[in-house]
Amino acid sequence: MRQRLSSEPDRYRGRRRVPTPPRSRYAAVVTTAFVGAGIVALGAGAMPDAKTVDPSAVADLDQTSTQQDLAERAEDADRASRGDRSSTNSTAQPAPDDVWLLPLHDYEFTSAYGMRWGQLHAGVDLAAPEGTPYRAVHAGVVKLAGYYGGYGYAVIVDHGNGIETIYGHSSQVLVKAGQQVKAGDTLGLVGNTGHSYGNHLHLEVHVNGEPRDPIPWFRERGADIKLQVEAIYGDVAAS
């Protein structure tokens, strides 16, 4: 048997691989550099560097924001103003015919209903400066407007169903007999005429010709003379 010499080249059994040249390190580096540059370019296009933003664009944004803020404030103020006017108009509307109000505000309660100096004091006394306007406590028709004995210048209002109110010691009367009035309408001015010892309004309530204590009468109808509260409107005057 013939021996194979060691110098004889070894034969490749099977498919022979074709050798490929090694990749150039330079090519790999260049390729990586191009890919990286593309990613950076895409990122720069989506998110611009703040340092490269046009200053005029920033100024335009600031100006637009300021104008929008001023416009919003103006709208808020306008809405608030409309709300105030609406509230004022609602309180200025005529009172319903069935409401009972106080004859004036900012007064001092000086004398109650009851016996005084041996005789009936048939109403309440509400002290206020001379010339202070007083008003009808309820809707009705003016029955008397003028001088009325010890009441001095007075107004009597007929509210129907036998109910009348008397306002005495006026310095001036501002209505006429037969005039229709609503609750809150001005009737006259506080004074010191007739049997009086200082500027005040004397108020009486009569039912079928008989005087009634005005304090419980008004409380039953949503107003408190002593506390100076009109519950139906939520008005409160200093007592």
SULGIDA-V814132 format. One record per pair of residues at least 12 apart in sequence whose ideal C-beta (glycine too) atoms are under 7 Angstrom apart, sorted by the first residue. I is the first residue (numbers start at 0). J is the second residue. D is the distance in Angstrom with one decimal. If there is no record, write none. Layout:
I&J&D, I&J&D
This chain:
93&181&5.4, 94&181&6.1, 94&182&4.1, 94&183&4.9, 96&138&4.4, 96&181&7.0, 98&182&5.0, 98&231&5.5, 99&136&5.7, 99&137&5.2, 99&182&6.8, 99&217&6.1, 99&220&3.9, 99&221&6.4, 99&222&5.4, 100&134&6.9, 100&136&5.4, 100&182&4.9, 100&183&5.7, 100&222&6.2, 100&229&5.6, 101&136&7.0, 101&222&5.6, 101&224&6.5, 101&227&6.5, 101&229&5.7, 102&133&4.7, 102&134&5.9, 102&136&5.4, 102&166&6.7, 102&200&6.0, 102&202&5.7, 103&125&6.5, 103&127&6.0, 103&131&6.1, 103&133&4.5, 103&134&6.7, 103&200&6.4, 104&227&6.5, 104&236&3.8, 105&127&6.9, 105&236&5.4, 105&237&6.3, 106&125&4.1, 106&126&6.0, 106&127&4.5, 107&126&4.3, 108&125&6.2, 108&224&6.8, 108&225&5.5, 109&124&4.7, 109&126&4.8, 109&199&6.3, 110&123&6.5, 110&124&3.8, 111&123&5.9, 111&214&7.0, 112&212&4.2, 112&213&6.3, 112&214&6.7, 121&203&5.2, 121&210&3.9, 122&165&7.0, 122&201&5.4, 122&202&5.1, 122&203&3.5, 122&213&6.2, 123&202&5.5, 123&213&5.1, 123&214&6.8, 123&224&6.1, 124&199&4.9, 124&201&5.6, 125&199&5.9, 125&200&4.7, 125&202&6.6, 126&197&6.5, 126&198&6.6, 126&199&4.3, 127&189&4.8, 127&198&6.6, 127&199&6.7, 127&200&6.5, 128&189&6.9, 128&198&6.3, 129&170&5.5, 129&189&6.1, 129&190&5.6, 129&191&6.7, 129&198&4.4, 130&170&6.2, 130&188&5.0, 130&189&6.7, 131&188&6.6, 131&189&4.3, 132&185&4.8, 132&188&5.9, 133&166&6.1, 133&186&6.0, 133&187&6.1, 133&189&6.0, 133&200&5.2, 134&183&5.3, 134&184&5.9, 134&185&5.3, 134&186&6.1, 135&156&5.7, 135&180&4.5, 135&181&6.8, 135&182&5.8, 135&183&6.7, 135&184&4.9, 135&186&5.6, 136&164&5.7, 136&182&6.4, 137&158&5.0, 137&164&6.9, 137&182&5.2, 138&158&6.9, 138&180&6.7, 138&181&4.8, 138&182&5.5, 139&156&4.4, 139&157&5.3, 139&158&3.9, 139&159&6.6, 139&180&6.2, 140&156&7.0, 140&157&5.1, 140&177&6.7, 140&179&5.8, 141&154&6.4, 141&156&5.8, 141&174&4.9, 141&175&6.5, 141&176&5.4, 141&177&6.4, 141&178&4.5, 141&180&6.2, 142&155&4.4, 142&156&6.5, 142&157&4.6, 142&163&6.8, 142&176&6.5, 143&155&4.1, 143&176&6.0, 144&172&4.8, 144&174&5.1, 144&175&5.5, 144&176&5.3, 145&172&6.4, 148&193&7.0, 149&193&5.0, 149&194&4.0, 150&165&6.7, 150&167&3.6, 150&168&6.6, 150&193&5.1, 150&201&6.8, 151&167&6.1, 151&168&4.7, 151&169&6.6, 151&190&7.0, 151&192&2.8, 151&193&2.6, 151&195&6.3, 152&169&4.1, 152&171&6.8, 152&172&5.2, 152&190&6.7, 152&192&5.0, 153&165&6.2, 153&166&6.0, 153&167&4.6, 153&169&6.3, 154&166&4.6, 154&169&6.9, 154&172&5.8, 154&174&6.2, 154&186&4.7, 154&187&5.6, 156&180&6.4, 161&206&5.7, 161&207&4.1, 162&206&5.6, 163&205&4.6, 164&202&6.8, 164&203&6.7, 164&204&5.6, 165&203&4.2, 165&205&7.0, 166&186&5.9, 166&187&6.5, 166&200&6.2, 166&202&6.1, 167&193&6.4, 167&201&3.8, 168&190&5.7, 168&191&6.1, 168&192&5.4, 168&193&5.4, 168&195&4.4, 168&199&6.3, 168&200&6.8, 168&201&5.2, 169&187&4.1, 169&188&6.0, 169&189&6.9, 169&190&5.0, 169&192&6.5, 170&188&4.9, 170&189&6.5, 170&190&2.6, 170&192&6.6, 171&187&5.8, 171&188&4.5, 171&190&6.9, 172&187&4.5, 173&185&5.8, 173&186&6.3, 173&187&5.1, 174&186&5.3, 204&216&5.1, 226&238&6.0
